[in-house]
Amino acid sequence: MAGRTPNRVVVIDDEQDMRASISQWLSLSGFQPETYASAEEALAVLGADFPGIVLSDIRMPGMDGMALLKKLMGMDASLPVILITGHGDVPMAVEAMRLGAFDFLEKPFDPERMADLARNALKARGLALESRALRHELADGTAIMHRLVGASSEMVRLREDILDYGQADGHVLIDGETGTGKTLVAHALHAVGPRAGRKFVAVSCAGVEDDALAAKLFGPVESGGLPLVEEARGGTLCIEDVEALSPALQSRLLTFINDQPAPPATRIVAICNDHKPGRTLEDVLRPDLYYRLAAMKLTLPPLRTRGEDILALFKSYATDYSEEYGCPAPDLSAQDAAYLLQAPWPGNIRQLISIAEQSVLQNRRGSGSVVSLVMAENEASGGALTTEGKPLKDYVEAFEKTLIDNTMRRHKGSIVAVMEELCLPRRTLNEKMAKYGLSRSDYT
C-alpha cells in the first residue's frame, strides 16, 4: 500500500493569540494544525514515526524550544522542526539548525514564508517516512522487485537494468517525471545487490539551507553521530533532489566521489525530481559531477506510455484499498479502461494510486465512476487525453480483457456462464484468457 503524505503540523507556543493566528493561517493554506501550549504537552503525541512536522517557539516556560529540539532529534533525527524566534534569538536559531532543526522563522514573519517552509518540511518528512517504511517492509530483493509491476517493454527493460546495475559498484543517476517510482527503484538497486545487508541512507536536498545540508552530508555533526557519507559507508547513500544542490555542494560531492577508493566504500544513488522548463539535468549539474553520477543512468517511463500496465496497476491498488476499507473494488467498464489508458497522468503512479483509492470510496457509497474521477483530475491539472499514438489494438485488447475479467468475476469462474453471456466458443475463451493472463482459479 502506498504511504499517505503527511499533512499534520504540531504548533507549540505558550501565547494563545500566537497559537490561534498560526493555526488559522496553516488551516487556510491546507494544513492540519494541532496546537499545544507547552513542549511537555506536545511530546505526548510526538513519536519516532509522527506523520507530520513541528513548528515551535524557542522561548517558552518549562521546556524551551532548544530543549525540545534536542529531545526530538534524539527520538527521530528526520523529524522536521521549524523554530520561531525573536530578533535577539537569531544566533540561537542558527545554532539550533546545526543541531538538526529544519529552519527558523523570525518574528514578525510572513505567513506565506511559513506556509512555504511547512510545505518543504512536509515533503522531506514524507520522503523520510516512505524510505523508512520501505526499509521495514522489504526484507529482500525479490520482494521489492515484485512491487515494480508491469509487462510493458519499458518495465521489463527497467527490471533487467536494476538487476544488472544492482550487482555493480558504480554510482547511479535516476531520472524521470514526478511520481514514476524513483525512490522505489533506488531501494531496489540496493536490495538486489551485494550491499543489501548494509545501510541504505536517504537524504532530500530540497528546501534545505546550504550550511545545514553540508553539515548533514559531510559533517561536522555537532549533535553527535556521523555525517551521512560516513553513515552509509559500505552501503548506499541515496541523494534525493540532487538538482537542488548548490554549486559549492556539487563541488564537495564531486571531491568526495573522486577521493573514494575503487570500488567506492559509499555508493551514491542520485535522484532528480524536478527539471526547470527548457533545461535538462546536464544543464543543472556541473558536467564532471553529472558524468560521474550518470555512468549508470536509469530513466523511468511515464505512466501514460506504459499501455496495459495502467490497468494492471489500477486493479492492484484498487484491490489493496478495497481490503483496507472493507468494501469491494469497482468493476472497470470498457469506457473506464479507455479513459485510464488515454489519461495524461501528470502525477504518474502517485496520481493513479489516488484515483484507485477514490474509486473504492465511491464504490462503497454506491456513487460516481472511474471516468468521472479521471475527467475531474484532467480538468484540475489542465491536461487533455493523450495523443501519443497508441494503436487501436491496445484499446481493443484492453476492452476484451476488462470484459472477460468482469464477466468471470460476476459468474465466480463459471466457464459455461461466461461462454453463454459473451457468445464465445470454449476454445476462443480459453485462448483469450491465456493471452491476457487470466486464470479460472482466480475467480472460484
Disulfide bonds with the S-S distance in Angstrom:
none
